[in-house]
Amino acid sequence: MTTEKPAALSPTATGALVRCARIQNQSAKKVSQILNARGKLAIVHQELEKQFQVALTLWERIQGAYQEVKKISKELPINTGIIPYVEELDQIFKALQRKKLPPQLAGMQKGRTLFDFVDAASVENLHIQAQKDLDALKTGFNELGTRIEEVNKSMQGLFRLRREINLPDTTSELLEKQAASQKSVLKKLELETRRLSSSTDGKESLEVSTQSHKSMLESTMSSIMECQDSISASARMIEESAIRHGEAYERAIRFFTSLEKEVPWIQQAMHDIESYCNGFKEHAYNLFGMMRELRNLVVWYTKFQTAYKELTKEIQRRHVQMERQQAQIENFQAKLDLAFKEETKRRNEFSQNFARFLPSGLCPALHEPVTSCRVLPPRIVTDLPKNLDFGSEEKREENPTIDYKDDVAKSVPKKGSED
């Protein structure tokens, strides 16, 4: 029989059992600590989420107010900074300044223009006030945009921290499974160690009599080493989980610190922004009112120019009409006078031929005088100016003078003619 040097297996197995038992005990305590910390972290996360929802609600209110202001600002000339309708009014006023008035329409004052009848000071004050309000709104809107960017930056930081505080992927079930697995492996290790011990004489060296017995011992020792490796790997996983939970706790603390700082700041920003937005809307509506007034002035003074052109035509038309009426009055009065003369002549002839032979008491009314009829008023009087002097041939072309006398002569019948 061949004799080989025995292998010292049992002390190695015993040492492995002791080490694994220590590791399993430490891991069990670590798992308990992790589970306890994980429960606390879950509660902390709930409280942090409540605080975050407060910040989110404030931020949404800020965004709602800002969007409303942005919608209003799109209807204002904030980008150009120029009040609309002012340029149109300026062109209209220049045209009015070029429009010279006949002295007859301006109290016999020469050199006056249509612009003299414009309340230019009020228009200028309206423009100045509108421009001032627009400049203030533009400045405030830009400052509001900067404040909104600051709030958004703050919220982006909170969003990032919120994403980072998620609990580690190693769930409670997984940790408990790892702890149970360590216990199971440790029991297996104990069985393997007892099995190995029962196969030796308890001494540090063992004389292996047969090759098959030696193989069985080596297999048992390999199984012990595998159990040791399994417990060590599980312990490393538990340790890594503990580190990740510690880091999660540190992130939760940072998130809590940020919320403690940012939520009051965002709340104050919300009050400031909402207050500004309310003031912005009030001033914007006032500016809208002034812009509508300027638009109405454009329409008004445009029609003023048209009305002036029609004024000169209306003056001339009225003169023509009054001349026609006057000619009709004179013509009708001439007919009445002619009728009076003819009636007087007929009555005189009757008196000479017949009335002197009639008794005075017979039809006394026969001696009544002829009724003389008069048209009132005998002449039409007006203060409307005649022969408007527009100062140049160009102005006369713009305001043609109607020869109303020829028009009257054509339209009124001659005195004494029949209707």
C-alpha positions as CSV (number, residue, x, y, z in Angstrom):
1,M,0.0,0.0,0.0
2,T,1.3,3.4,-0.9
3,T,1.5,5.9,1.9
4,E,1.1,9.8,1.2
5,K,1.4,12.8,3.4
6,P,-2.0,13.6,5.0
7,A,-3.8,17.0,4.3
8,A,-4.6,19.3,7.2
9,L,-8.3,19.9,6.3
10,S,-10.3,20.0,9.6
11,P,-8.7,23.2,11.1
12,T,-9.2,25.0,7.8
13,A,-12.9,24.1,7.7
14,T,-13.3,25.1,11.4
15,G,-11.7,28.5,10.6
16,A,-14.0,29.0,7.6
17,L,-17.0,28.1,9.8
18,V,-15.9,30.7,12.4
19,R,-15.3,33.4,9.8
20,C,-18.6,32.8,8.0
21,A,-20.5,32.8,11.3
22,R,-19.0,36.1,12.1
23,I,-19.8,37.5,8.7
24,Q,-23.3,36.2,8.8
25,N,-23.8,37.8,12.2
26,Q,-22.5,41.1,11.0
27,S,-24.6,40.9,7.9
28,A,-27.7,40.1,9.9
29,K,-27.2,43.2,12.0
30,K,-26.4,45.2,8.9
31,V,-29.6,44.0,7.2
32,S,-31.6,44.9,10.3
33,Q,-30.1,48.4,10.3
34,I,-30.7,48.8,6.5
35,L,-34.4,47.7,6.9
36,N,-34.8,50.1,9.8
37,A,-33.1,53.0,7.8
38,R,-35.2,52.1,4.7
39,G,-38.4,52.4,6.7
40,K,-37.3,55.8,8.0
41,L,-36.3,56.9,4.6
42,A,-39.7,56.0,3.2
43,I,-41.3,58.2,5.9
44,V,-38.8,61.0,5.1
45,H,-39.5,60.7,1.4
46,Q,-43.3,61.1,2.1
47,E,-42.6,64.2,4.1
48,L,-40.2,65.5,1.5
49,E,-42.7,64.8,-1.3
50,K,-45.3,66.9,0.6
51,Q,-42.9,69.8,0.8
52,F,-42.1,69.3,-2.8
53,Q,-45.7,69.4,-3.8
54,V,-46.1,72.7,-2.0
55,A,-43.2,74.1,-4.1
56,L,-44.7,72.5,-7.2
57,T,-48.1,74.1,-6.5
58,L,-46.5,77.5,-6.0
59,W,-44.5,77.1,-9.2
60,E,-47.6,76.2,-11.2
61,R,-49.4,79.3,-9.9
62,I,-46.4,81.4,-10.9
63,Q,-46.4,79.8,-14.4
64,G,-50.1,80.4,-14.8
65,A,-49.8,84.1,-13.9
66,Y,-46.8,84.4,-16.2
67,Q,-48.6,82.8,-19.1
68,E,-51.5,85.2,-18.7
69,V,-49.1,88.1,-18.7
70,K,-47.3,86.7,-21.8
71,K,-50.7,86.4,-23.6
72,I,-51.5,90.0,-22.8
73,S,-48.0,91.2,-23.8
74,K,-48.4,89.7,-27.3
75,E,-51.2,92.2,-27.9
76,L,-48.9,95.1,-26.8
77,P,-46.1,96.6,-28.9
78,I,-43.5,95.5,-26.3
79,N,-41.1,94.2,-28.9
80,T,-41.1,97.4,-31.0
81,G,-41.5,99.8,-28.1
82,I,-43.5,102.1,-30.4
83,I,-47.1,103.2,-29.8
84,P,-49.2,102.5,-32.8
85,Y,-51.3,105.1,-34.6
86,V,-48.9,107.9,-33.6
87,E,-47.1,107.9,-37.0
88,E,-50.5,108.0,-38.8
89,L,-51.6,110.9,-36.6
90,D,-48.4,112.7,-37.4
91,Q,-49.0,112.4,-41.1
92,I,-52.6,113.6,-40.7
93,F,-51.5,116.6,-38.7
94,K,-48.9,117.5,-41.3
95,A,-51.6,117.4,-43.9
96,L,-53.8,119.6,-41.7
97,Q,-50.9,122.1,-41.3
98,R,-50.7,122.4,-45.1
99,K,-54.4,123.0,-45.5
100,K,-54.7,126.9,-45.5
101,L,-58.1,128.3,-44.5
102,P,-59.9,131.1,-46.3
103,P,-60.1,134.1,-44.0
104,Q,-63.9,134.0,-44.1
105,L,-63.8,130.7,-42.3
106,A,-61.3,131.8,-39.7
107,G,-62.7,135.0,-38.3
108,M,-61.1,136.9,-41.2
109,Q,-57.6,135.9,-39.8
110,K,-55.1,135.1,-42.5
111,G,-52.6,132.3,-42.4
112,R,-54.7,129.9,-40.3
113,T,-54.8,126.2,-41.1
114,L,-57.0,123.3,-40.2
115,F,-54.4,122.2,-37.7
116,D,-55.3,125.3,-35.6
117,F,-58.6,123.5,-34.8
118,V,-56.8,120.4,-33.5
119,D,-56.3,119.8,-29.7
120,A,-52.7,118.9,-30.4
121,A,-51.6,119.4,-26.8
122,S,-54.1,116.7,-25.6
123,V,-53.0,114.4,-28.3
124,E,-49.4,114.9,-27.4
125,N,-50.0,114.3,-23.7
126,L,-51.9,111.1,-24.6
127,H,-49.0,109.9,-26.6
128,I,-46.4,110.8,-23.9
129,Q,-48.5,109.0,-21.3
130,A,-49.0,105.9,-23.5
131,Q,-45.3,105.8,-24.3
132,K,-44.3,106.1,-20.7
133,D,-46.7,103.3,-19.7
134,L,-45.4,101.1,-22.5
135,D,-41.7,101.7,-21.5
136,A,-42.6,100.8,-17.9
137,L,-44.4,97.7,-19.0
138,K,-41.6,96.6,-21.2
139,T,-39.0,97.1,-18.5
140,G,-41.2,95.3,-15.9
141,F,-41.9,92.5,-18.3
142,N,-38.2,91.9,-18.9
143,E,-37.5,91.9,-15.2
144,L,-40.4,89.5,-14.7
145,G,-38.8,87.2,-17.3
146,T,-35.6,87.3,-15.3
147,R,-37.4,86.5,-12.1
148,I,-39.2,83.6,-13.7
149,E,-35.9,82.2,-15.0
150,E,-34.6,82.3,-11.4
151,V,-37.7,80.4,-10.1
152,N,-37.4,77.9,-12.9
153,K,-33.8,77.3,-12.1
154,S,-34.7,76.8,-8.5
155,M,-37.4,74.3,-9.4
156,Q,-35.1,72.4,-11.8
157,G,-32.7,71.9,-8.9
158,L,-35.5,70.6,-6.7
159,F,-36.7,68.3,-9.6
160,R,-33.1,66.9,-9.9
161,L,-32.8,66.3,-6.1
162,R,-36.2,64.7,-6.1
163,R,-35.1,62.2,-8.7
164,E,-32.0,61.4,-6.8
165,I,-33.6,60.5,-3.5
166,N,-35.3,57.3,-4.8
167,L,-34.7,54.3,-2.5
168,P,-31.9,51.9,-3.7
169,D,-33.0,49.1,-5.9
170,T,-32.2,46.5,-3.2
171,T,-35.7,46.1,-1.7
172,S,-36.5,44.8,1.8
173,E,-37.5,41.5,0.3
174,L,-34.2,41.1,-1.5
175,L,-32.2,42.0,1.7
176,E,-34.3,39.5,3.8
177,K,-33.7,36.9,1.1
178,Q,-29.9,37.5,1.2
179,A,-30.0,37.2,5.0
180,A,-32.0,34.0,4.8
181,S,-29.6,32.7,2.2
182,Q,-26.6,33.3,4.4
183,K,-28.3,31.4,7.3
184,S,-29.0,28.5,4.9
185,V,-25.4,28.5,3.6
186,L,-24.1,28.7,7.1
187,K,-26.1,25.6,8.1
188,K,-24.7,23.8,5.1
189,L,-21.2,24.9,6.1
190,E,-21.7,23.5,9.6
191,L,-22.9,20.1,8.1
192,E,-20.0,20.0,5.8
193,T,-17.6,20.8,8.6
194,R,-19.0,18.1,10.9
195,R,-18.9,15.7,8.0
196,L,-15.3,16.5,7.4
197,S,-14.5,16.2,11.1
198,S,-16.1,12.8,11.3
199,S,-13.9,11.6,8.4
200,T,-10.6,12.4,10.3
201,D,-9.0,11.5,13.6
202,G,-9.1,15.1,14.8
203,K,-5.4,15.6,14.4
204,E,-3.8,18.3,12.4
205,S,-2.7,15.7,9.8
206,L,-4.4,12.7,8.5
207,E,-3.0,9.7,6.7
208,V,-5.3,9.1,3.8
209,S,-5.3,5.3,3.2
210,T,-7.1,5.3,-0.1
211,Q,-7.4,7.6,-3.1
212,S,-11.2,7.5,-3.0
213,H,-11.3,8.7,0.6
214,K,-8.9,11.5,-0.3
215,S,-11.2,12.6,-3.1
216,M,-14.2,12.7,-0.8
217,L,-12.3,14.9,1.7
218,E,-11.2,17.3,-1.1
219,S,-14.8,17.5,-2.4
220,T,-16.1,18.3,1.1
221,M,-13.4,21.0,1.5
222,S,-14.3,22.5,-1.9
223,S,-18.0,22.6,-0.8
224,I,-16.9,24.4,2.4
225,M,-15.0,27.0,0.4
226,E,-17.9,27.6,-1.9
227,C,-20.1,28.2,1.1
228,Q,-17.6,30.7,2.4
229,D,-17.4,32.4,-0.9
230,S,-21.2,32.6,-1.1
231,I,-21.6,34.1,2.3
232,S,-18.8,36.6,1.6
233,A,-20.4,37.6,-1.7
234,S,-23.7,38.1,0.0
235,A,-22.1,40.1,2.7
236,R,-20.5,42.4,0.0
237,M,-23.9,42.9,-1.6
238,I,-25.4,43.8,1.8
239,E,-22.5,46.1,2.5
240,E,-22.9,47.8,-0.8
241,S,-26.6,48.2,-0.1
242,A,-25.8,49.8,3.2
243,I,-23.5,52.2,1.5
244,R,-26.2,53.1,-1.1
245,H,-28.8,53.6,1.7
246,G,-26.3,55.9,3.5
247,E,-25.8,57.9,0.3
248,A,-29.6,58.0,-0.2
249,Y,-30.0,59.4,3.3
250,E,-27.4,62.0,2.5
251,R,-29.3,63.0,-0.7
252,A,-32.5,63.2,1.3
253,I,-30.8,65.5,3.8
254,R,-29.6,67.7,0.8
255,F,-33.1,67.7,-0.6
256,F,-34.6,68.6,2.8
257,T,-32.0,71.4,3.2
258,S,-32.9,72.7,-0.3
259,L,-36.6,72.6,0.4
260,E,-36.2,74.4,3.6
261,K,-34.4,77.2,1.7
262,E,-36.2,77.2,-1.6
263,V,-39.9,76.8,-0.7
264,P,-40.1,80.0,1.4
265,W,-38.2,81.8,-1.4
266,I,-40.5,80.5,-4.1
267,Q,-43.5,81.4,-2.0
268,Q,-42.3,85.0,-1.6
269,A,-41.5,85.0,-5.4
270,M,-45.0,83.9,-6.1
271,H,-46.5,86.7,-4.0
272,D,-44.2,89.2,-5.7
273,I,-44.9,87.9,-9.2
274,E,-48.7,87.6,-8.7
275,S,-48.7,91.2,-7.4
276,Y,-46.7,92.4,-10.3
277,C,-48.9,90.5,-12.8
278,N,-52.0,92.1,-11.4
279,G,-50.4,95.5,-11.7
280,F,-49.2,94.6,-15.2
281,K,-52.7,93.7,-16.3
282,E,-54.2,96.9,-14.8
283,H,-51.6,99.1,-16.6
284,A,-51.9,97.1,-19.8
285,Y,-55.7,97.6,-19.9
286,N,-55.1,101.3,-19.3
287,L,-52.6,101.3,-22.2
288,F,-55.1,99.4,-24.4
289,G,-57.6,102.2,-23.6
290,M,-55.1,104.9,-24.7
291,M,-54.3,103.0,-27.8
292,R,-58.0,102.7,-28.7
293,E,-58.3,106.5,-28.1
294,L,-55.4,107.1,-30.5
295,R,-57.0,104.8,-33.1
296,N,-60.3,106.8,-32.7
297,L,-58.3,110.0,-33.2
298,V,-56.9,108.7,-36.4
299,V,-60.4,107.9,-37.6
300,W,-61.8,111.3,-36.3
301,Y,-59.1,113.5,-37.9
302,T,-59.3,111.5,-41.1
303,K,-63.0,112.2,-41.3
304,F,-62.2,115.8,-40.2
305,Q,-60.3,116.3,-43.5
306,T,-63.1,114.8,-45.5
307,A,-65.7,116.9,-43.6
308,Y,-63.8,120.1,-44.4
309,K,-63.9,119.3,-48.1
310,E,-67.6,118.7,-47.8
311,L,-68.0,121.9,-45.8
312,T,-66.9,124.2,-48.6
313,K,-69.2,122.3,-51.0
314,E,-72.1,122.6,-48.5
315,I,-71.5,126.4,-48.1
316,Q,-71.7,126.8,-51.8
317,R,-74.7,124.5,-52.1
318,R,-76.6,126.5,-49.5
319,H,-75.9,129.8,-51.2
320,V,-77.3,128.3,-54.4
321,Q,-80.4,127.1,-52.7
322,M,-80.9,130.4,-50.8
323,E,-80.6,132.3,-54.1
324,R,-83.1,130.1,-55.7
325,Q,-85.5,130.6,-52.8
326,Q,-84.9,134.4,-52.9
327,A,-85.7,134.4,-56.6
328,Q,-88.8,132.5,-56.0
329,I,-89.9,134.9,-53.2
330,E,-89.3,137.9,-55.5
331,N,-91.1,136.3,-58.4
332,F,-94.1,135.3,-56.3
333,Q,-94.2,138.8,-54.7
334,A,-94.2,140.3,-58.1
335,K,-97.2,138.1,-59.0
336,L,-99.0,139.2,-55.9
337,D,-98.3,142.8,-56.6
338,L,-99.6,142.4,-60.1
339,A,-102.7,140.7,-58.9
340,F,-103.2,143.5,-56.4
341,K,-103.0,146.2,-59.1
342,E,-105.4,144.3,-61.4
343,E,-107.9,143.8,-58.6
344,T,-107.7,147.4,-57.6
345,K,-108.3,148.4,-61.2
346,R,-111.3,146.1,-61.6
347,R,-112.9,147.4,-58.4
348,N,-112.4,151.0,-59.4
349,E,-114.1,150.3,-62.7
350,F,-117.0,148.6,-60.9
351,S,-117.4,151.5,-58.5
352,Q,-117.4,154.0,-61.4
353,N,-119.8,152.1,-63.5
354,F,-122.2,150.4,-61.0
355,A,-121.5,150.9,-57.3
356,R,-122.4,154.6,-57.3
357,F,-125.9,153.7,-58.2
358,L,-126.4,151.3,-55.4
359,P,-127.7,152.3,-51.9
360,S,-125.0,152.4,-49.2
361,G,-126.9,150.0,-47.0
362,L,-127.0,147.4,-49.7
363,C,-124.0,145.0,-49.1
364,P,-121.7,147.4,-47.2
365,A,-118.8,145.0,-47.5
366,L,-118.7,145.8,-51.2
367,H,-116.7,148.8,-50.3
368,E,-113.9,146.9,-48.5
369,P,-110.3,147.7,-49.8
370,V,-108.3,145.3,-51.8
371,T,-106.1,142.9,-49.7
372,S,-102.4,143.4,-50.2
373,C,-100.4,140.2,-49.6
374,R,-96.7,140.2,-48.7
375,V,-94.2,137.3,-48.6
376,L,-92.3,137.1,-45.3
377,P,-89.5,137.3,-44.9
378,P,-89.0,139.4,-48.0
379,R,-85.3,138.5,-48.1
380,I,-83.3,135.5,-46.8
381,V,-80.5,136.6,-44.5
382,T,-77.4,134.4,-43.7
383,D,-74.0,134.7,-42.1
384,L,-72.5,132.1,-44.4
385,P,-69.4,133.5,-46.1
386,K,-69.4,134.0,-49.9
387,N,-66.5,133.9,-52.4
388,L,-64.1,131.9,-50.3
389,D,-60.5,132.8,-50.9
390,F,-58.3,129.7,-50.9
391,G,-55.2,131.6,-51.6
392,S,-53.9,129.9,-54.7
393,E,-54.9,128.2,-57.9
394,E,-53.9,124.9,-56.5
395,K,-56.3,125.4,-53.5
396,R,-59.1,126.5,-55.9
397,E,-58.7,123.3,-57.8
398,E,-59.0,121.4,-54.5
399,N,-62.0,123.5,-53.5
400,P,-63.7,124.5,-56.8
401,T,-66.0,127.6,-56.5
402,I,-69.5,127.0,-57.8
403,D,-71.0,129.7,-60.0
404,Y,-74.3,129.6,-58.2
405,K,-75.7,132.7,-59.9
406,D,-75.7,131.0,-63.3
407,D,-77.3,128.0,-61.6
408,V,-80.0,130.2,-60.1
409,A,-80.7,132.0,-63.3
410,K,-81.3,128.7,-65.1
411,S,-83.6,127.2,-62.4
412,V,-85.8,130.3,-61.4
413,P,-88.6,131.5,-63.8
414,K,-88.5,135.2,-64.8
415,K,-90.8,137.7,-63.0
416,G,-94.3,137.8,-64.4
417,S,-94.0,134.4,-66.1
418,E,-96.7,131.8,-65.5
419,D,-96.0,128.7,-63.5
